[in-house]
Amino acid sequence: MAFRLMSEDLKDGGQLALAQVYNGMGHHGGNTSPQLSWADPPAGTQSFALTLFDPDAPTGSGWWHWLVANIPADCSSLPRGAGSGQAALPRGAVMARNDYGSSDFGGAAPPPGPAHRYIFTLYALKVGHIEVDSHSSGAKVGFMVNMNRLATATLTAHYAAQ
């Protein structure tokens, strides 16, 4: 079986629910991280990292919405609200700084116009720990996970401002 990422709250290719929309910047959403689960990581996986990225944000460099590193290899899911303080992250996991400037889940908040893509990427890593913390940037997390990745699994949802 192929490494895969799934969710009870999201459908790959579907629309984000209001629960995953930011509460601010003109948006009135729940700002709640979705439930995520995964299966069939490759042999040799020692930890996982998760990112949520909007490549369509009008910044010239996209927008990091959520970055979680050092998820233990024996973990296979994150509960709804784990990035929003409504449920616990696995022991040892750390959330890095998103582009809202906080170390948590930041929901969708696109400007009016076409729908944006929100790409959840789970990385299976060949190391048990990467050197990032709550102040690390998306670029640093991206560098560390790409230097240590064995495989990735993605789930993409869309959202347009109403």
TIMI-246784 format. One record per residue (C-alpha): chain; residue in three letters; y negated, x negated, z negated. Coordinates in nm, 4 decimals, padded with zeros to 6 digits, always signed. Each point is the difference from the previous one (the first is absolute). Example, Ala and Ser with C-alpha at 12.3 -4.5 7.8 and 13.67 -1.06 7.14 Angstrom:
BEGIN
SITE / cadena / residuo / yy / xx / zz
SITE / A / ala / +00.4500 / -01.2300 / -00.7800
SITE / A / ser / -00.3440 / -00.1370 / +00.0660
//
This chain:
BEGIN
SITE / cadena / residuo / yy / xx / zz
SITE / A / met / +00.0000 / +00.0000 / +00.0000
SITE / A / ala / -00.3571 / -00.1094 / +00.0637
SITE / A / phe / -00.2477 / -00.0593 / -00.2813
SITE / A / arg / -00.2004 / +00.3215 / -00.0323
SITE / A / leu / -00.2885 / +00.1544 / -00.1947
SITE / A / met / -00.0042 / +00.3719 / -00.0845
SITE / A / ser / -00.2107 / +00.2476 / -00.1977
SITE / A / glu / +00.0317 / +00.3458 / -00.1510
SITE / A / asp / -00.3769 / +00.0385 / +00.0519
SITE / A / leu / -00.0496 / -00.1397 / +00.3512
SITE / A / lys / +00.1619 / +00.0401 / +00.3372
SITE / A / asp / -00.0062 / -00.2987 / +00.2345
SITE / A / gly / -00.2495 / +00.0891 / +00.2718
SITE / A / gly / -00.1257 / +00.2988 / -00.2004
SITE / A / gln / -00.3262 / +00.0852 / -00.1729
SITE / A / leu / -00.0973 / -00.1260 / -00.3448
SITE / A / ala / -00.0279 / +00.2771 / -00.2573
SITE / A / leu / -00.3224 / +00.0618 / -00.1896
SITE / A / ala / +00.1779 / -00.1564 / -00.2994
SITE / A / gln / -00.0200 / -00.3398 / +00.1748
SITE / A / val / -00.3673 / +00.0323 / +00.0977
SITE / A / tyr / -00.2632 / -00.1961 / -00.1920
SITE / A / asn / -00.2243 / +00.1827 / -00.2450
SITE / A / gly / -00.3360 / -00.1497 / +00.0958
SITE / A / met / -00.1979 / -00.1210 / +00.3029
SITE / A / gly / -00.0458 / +00.3651 / +00.1006
SITE / A / his / +00.3686 / +00.0880 / -00.0446
SITE / A / his / +00.1529 / +00.2247 / -00.2669
SITE / A / gly / +00.3664 / -00.0914 / -00.0210
SITE / A / gly / +00.2535 / -00.0628 / -00.2713
SITE / A / asn / +00.0057 / -00.3787 / +00.0510
SITE / A / thr / +00.3660 / -00.0030 / -00.1062
SITE / A / ser / +00.2431 / -00.2590 / +00.1335
SITE / A / pro / +00.3028 / +00.1586 / +00.1683
SITE / A / gln / +00.3612 / -00.0252 / -00.1078
SITE / A / leu / +00.1728 / -00.2728 / +00.2018
SITE / A / ser / +00.3607 / -00.1138 / +00.0167
SITE / A / trp / +00.1891 / -00.2525 / +00.2080
SITE / A / ala / +00.3527 / -00.0917 / +00.0960
SITE / A / asp / +00.2059 / -00.2738 / +00.1586
SITE / A / pro / -00.2137 / -00.3085 / -00.0645
SITE / A / pro / +00.1344 / -00.3168 / +00.1591
SITE / A / ala / +00.2318 / -00.2367 / -00.1830
SITE / A / gly / -00.1929 / -00.2554 / -00.1997
SITE / A / thr / -00.2829 / +00.2343 / -00.1010
SITE / A / gln / -00.1421 / -00.1215 / -00.3312
SITE / A / ser / -00.3054 / +00.2286 / -00.0269
SITE / A / phe / -00.2125 / +00.2479 / +00.1924
SITE / A / ala / -00.3676 / +00.0467 / +00.0780
SITE / A / leu / -00.1701 / +00.3132 / +00.1275
SITE / A / thr / -00.3262 / +00.0377 / +00.1900
SITE / A / leu / -00.1962 / +00.2955 / +00.1314
SITE / A / phe / -00.2372 / -00.0943 / +00.2814
SITE / A / asp / -00.2336 / +00.1936 / +00.2314
SITE / A / pro / -00.0444 / -00.2064 / +00.3187
SITE / A / asp / -00.2416 / +00.2604 / +00.1405
SITE / A / ala / -00.2714 / -00.0348 / -00.2665
SITE / A / pro / -00.3320 / -00.0920 / +00.1632
SITE / A / thr / -00.0324 / -00.3332 / -00.1806
SITE / A / gly / +00.1180 / -00.2501 / +00.2580
SITE / A / ser / +00.2882 / -00.0877 / -00.2324
SITE / A / gly / +00.1591 / +00.3332 / -00.1002
SITE / A / trp / +00.0258 / +00.1281 / -00.3588
SITE / A / trp / +00.2488 / -00.0856 / -00.2744
SITE / A / his / +00.0761 / +00.3145 / -00.2020
SITE / A / trp / +00.2836 / -00.1207 / -00.2230
SITE / A / leu / +00.1776 / -00.3298 / -00.0668
SITE / A / val / +00.2946 / -00.0347 / -00.2370
SITE / A / ala / +00.1878 / -00.3278 / -00.0437
SITE / A / asn / +00.2877 / -00.1344 / -00.2069
SITE / A / ile / +00.2032 / +00.3195 / +00.0069
SITE / A / pro / +00.3453 / -00.0996 / -00.1336
SITE / A / ala / +00.2883 / -00.0217 / +00.2460
SITE / A / asp / +00.2018 / +00.2577 / -00.1954
SITE / A / cys / -00.2744 / +00.2609 / +00.0473
SITE / A / ser / +00.0403 / +00.2513 / +00.2836
SITE / A / ser / -00.2909 / +00.2390 / -00.0544
SITE / A / leu / -00.3487 / +00.0575 / -00.1350
SITE / A / pro / -00.0720 / +00.3374 / -00.1589
SITE / A / arg / -00.2875 / +00.2213 / +00.1093
SITE / A / gly / -00.3136 / -00.1175 / -00.1794
SITE / A / ala / +00.1237 / -00.3539 / -00.0736
SITE / A / gly / -00.3078 / -00.1442 / +00.1677
SITE / A / ser / -00.2309 / +00.2559 / -00.1579
SITE / A / gly / +00.0869 / -00.0459 / -00.3670
SITE / A / gln / +00.2035 / +00.3224 / -00.0133
SITE / A / ala / +00.3384 / -00.1769 / -00.0053
SITE / A / ala / +00.1159 / -00.3508 / -00.0799
SITE / A / leu / +00.0486 / -00.2848 / +00.2428
SITE / A / pro / +00.3207 / -00.2022 / -00.0407
SITE / A / arg / -00.0137 / -00.2722 / -00.2636
SITE / A / gly / -00.1636 / -00.3145 / +00.1400
SITE / A / ala / -00.1633 / +00.1725 / +00.2993
SITE / A / val / -00.3705 / -00.0634 / +00.0504
SITE / A / met / -00.2630 / +00.1845 / +00.2029
SITE / A / ala / -00.2530 / -00.2189 / +00.1806
SITE / A / arg / -00.3598 / +00.0902 / +00.0873
SITE / A / asn / -00.0464 / +00.2577 / +00.2747
SITE / A / asp / -00.3097 / +00.0300 / +00.2187
SITE / A / tyr / -00.1509 / +00.2562 / -00.2381
SITE / A / gly / -00.0218 / -00.2917 / -00.2436
SITE / A / ser / +00.2618 / +00.1250 / -00.2463
SITE / A / ser / +00.3606 / -00.0952 / -00.0705
SITE / A / asp / +00.1685 / +00.3339 / +00.0603
SITE / A / phe / +00.0734 / +00.2540 / +00.2721
SITE / A / gly / -00.3016 / +00.1052 / +00.2051
SITE / A / gly / +00.0627 / +00.2986 / +00.2243
SITE / A / ala / -00.1141 / +00.0731 / +00.3530
SITE / A / ala / -00.3764 / +00.0330 / +00.0561
SITE / A / pro / -00.0725 / -00.0345 / +00.3709
SITE / A / pro / -00.3371 / +00.0812 / +00.1519
SITE / A / pro / -00.0185 / +00.3086 / +00.2232
SITE / A / gly / +00.1784 / -00.0485 / +00.3303
SITE / A / pro / +00.3520 / -00.0668 / +00.1228
SITE / A / ala / +00.2896 / -00.0205 / -00.2443
SITE / A / his / +00.0692 / -00.3381 / -00.1574
SITE / A / arg / +00.3425 / -00.1560 / -00.0466
SITE / A / tyr / +00.1121 / -00.0748 / -00.3560
SITE / A / ile / +00.2824 / -00.2522 / +00.0182
SITE / A / phe / +00.2222 / -00.0413 / -00.3042
SITE / A / thr / +00.1917 / -00.3271 / +00.0381
SITE / A / leu / +00.2748 / -00.1099 / -00.2353
SITE / A / tyr / +00.0864 / -00.3683 / +00.0145
SITE / A / ala / +00.3364 / -00.1391 / -00.1109
SITE / A / leu / -00.0761 / -00.3481 / -00.1302
SITE / A / lys / +00.2152 / -00.3127 / -00.0321
SITE / A / val / -00.1679 / -00.0917 / -00.3302
SITE / A / gly / +00.0008 / +00.1788 / -00.3334
SITE / A / his / -00.3733 / -00.0370 / -00.0565
SITE / A / ile / -00.3118 / -00.0723 / +00.2048
SITE / A / glu / -00.3140 / -00.1509 / -00.1509
SITE / A / val / -00.2371 / +00.2966 / +00.0077
SITE / A / asp / -00.1721 / +00.1992 / -00.2723
SITE / A / ser / -00.2289 / +00.3016 / -00.0410
SITE / A / his / -00.2945 / -00.1972 / +00.1419
SITE / A / ser / +00.1795 / -00.1202 / +00.3155
SITE / A / ser / -00.1375 / +00.1186 / +00.3334
SITE / A / gly / +00.1945 / +00.1808 / +00.2684
SITE / A / ala / -00.0179 / -00.3140 / +00.2137
SITE / A / lys / +00.1608 / -00.2108 / -00.2734
SITE / A / val / +00.2736 / +00.2562 / -00.0626
SITE / A / gly / +00.0578 / +00.0237 / +00.3757
SITE / A / phe / +00.0296 / -00.3764 / +00.0284
SITE / A / met / +00.2440 / -00.0265 / -00.2909
SITE / A / val / +00.2259 / +00.2844 / +00.1159
SITE / A / asn / +00.0072 / -00.1183 / +00.3600
SITE / A / met / +00.0922 / -00.3548 / -00.1093
SITE / A / asn / +00.2950 / +00.1385 / -00.1998
SITE / A / arg / +00.1179 / +00.3102 / +00.1859
SITE / A / leu / +00.3547 / +00.0652 / +00.1046
SITE / A / ala / -00.0632 / +00.3440 / +00.1495
SITE / A / thr / -00.2466 / +00.2877 / +00.0075
SITE / A / ala / +00.0332 / +00.3768 / +00.0002
SITE / A / thr / -00.2928 / +00.2281 / +00.0841
SITE / A / leu / -00.1103 / +00.3577 / -00.0285
SITE / A / thr / -00.3178 / +00.1111 / +00.1787
SITE / A / ala / -00.2020 / +00.3126 / -00.0803
SITE / A / his / -00.3270 / +00.1229 / +00.1497
SITE / A / tyr / -00.3152 / +00.1571 / -00.1372
SITE / A / ala / -00.3313 / +00.1136 / +00.1500
SITE / A / ala / -00.3083 / +00.1066 / -00.1952
SITE / A / gln / -00.0389 / +00.3771 / +00.0026
//
